[in-house]
């Protein structure tokens, strides 16, 4: 099974959330159309038929990516913390 790129998934989730907020604040045909397109793309990317399942799978994927990244940093002798705060 192909695993989506976490960066792409993160971007889709961010756009989806932004559009949901925009739609809640003020519904417009443009926002509704873009939300529909992002919803479709997120579902296709995550291999689901519904947005709730797509978001859950995306969250799981991003959590695994963070865990994997943390393990590889520790294996390299790094803490995984950013250098600048």
N, C-alpha and C positions, 0 to 999 in steps of 0.2 A: 504494500500500500504506500502510495506517495504521501509524504508529510509536507503540508504547506510551510512556506517560509514564515517563521515567527514575526519578522518585521512587517511583511505584507498583512498578516492577520491582525497585528497590532494597529496598523494604519486603517484597515477596514473597520475594526471595532471602534476606533476613535471617531471615524467619520460617521458611523452608524449612531453613536451616542450624541454627537454634535447635532446631527439632523433630527434625532428624536426630541432633543431640547428645543431646537428651532421650531419644530412642528407644534410642540406644546405651547410655546410662546405665541406663535402666530402662524396659522395654517395658510400656506399658499400652494398653488399648483406646482410651482417650481420645486419647492422643498419636498412635497409629496412624491413627485416624480423621481427626484434624486434619492430619496429615502427608499423608494421601491427598488431602484437599481442597486443601491448598496446592499440592501437586504438580500436581493437575489444573488449578488456576487459573494456575499458572506456565506450563504447557504451552499452555493456551488463549491466554494473553496473548502468548506468544512465537510462536504458530502452529506448534507442533511436536507430534509424537506421543509423544515420549519426554523424560524429565527431563534426560538428558545433553545432548541437543540444545538444550533450553530454557535450561539453565544457560549453555551456550556462547554462545547468541545473546544472552542477557541480559548476559553479561560484555562481549560486543562492543558492544552498545547503550550500556552505561554507559561504556565506554572512549571511544566516539565522542562521547558527551555531554560528558565531561570535556575532550576535545580541542576541541570546538566552544565550550565555555564559556571555555576558555583563550584561544582566538583572539578572541572577542568582547571579553574583558577587555583584551587587548593592543591591540586596535583602538581601545578607549576610552582608552588611555593608562594602564591599570592593570596591575599585575603579576600579578593573580590570587591573590596571597597574602593570607591572612587578616590583619586588622589586629591582632588579639590572639592571642597564642600560649598 
